[in-house]
Amino acid sequence: MAKTIKITQTRSSIGRLPKHKATLVGLGLRHIGHTVEREDTPAVRGMVNRISY
């Protein structure tokens, strides 16, 4: 079984760069407090690093 990570959106996407909003959509995050579970891959880690502000 592949390892997974839980990702939670803690801040609003309002006023963020369009690339960052697209990254949130790609991860499946829709609103503040939304948590998703994704496979722990380098691609997903990179997406999380891009929006981890």
C-alpha positions in Angstrom: 0.0 0.0 0.0 1.3 3.4 -1.0 2.0 6.0 1.7 -0.5 8.9 1.9 -0.4 12.4 3.3 -3.3 14.5 4.6 -3.5 18.0 3.3 -5.7 20.7 4.9 -6.4 24.1 3.4 -6.0 26.6 6.3 -6.1 29.9 4.4 -8.3 31.4 1.7 -7.4 31.4 -2.0 -8.8 34.9 -2.5 -6.0 37.2 -3.7 -3.6 34.4 -4.5 -1.8 33.9 -7.8 -3.8 32.1 -10.5 -1.1 29.3 -10.5 -1.6 28.8 -6.8 -5.4 28.6 -7.2 -4.9 26.0 -9.9 -2.7 24.0 -7.6 -5.4 24.0 -4.9 -7.9 22.7 -7.5 -5.3 20.1 -8.6 -5.0 18.8 -5.1 -8.8 18.8 -4.7 -9.0 21.5 -2.0 -12.2 23.5 -2.2 -12.5 25.6 1.0 -10.9 26.5 4.3 -10.8 23.5 6.6 -11.1 21.0 3.7 -8.9 18.0 4.2 -7.9 15.5 1.4 -5.7 12.4 1.5 -3.3 12.0 -1.4 -0.5 9.6 -2.3 2.9 10.8 -1.0 4.7 11.4 -4.4 7.2 14.0 -5.4 4.6 15.7 -7.6 2.2 16.1 -4.7 5.0 17.2 -2.4 5.9 19.9 -4.9 2.3 21.1 -5.1 2.1 21.3 -1.3 5.4 23.2 -1.2 4.1 25.7 -3.8 1.1 26.6 -1.7 2.4 26.2 1.8 2.4 29.9 2.9 
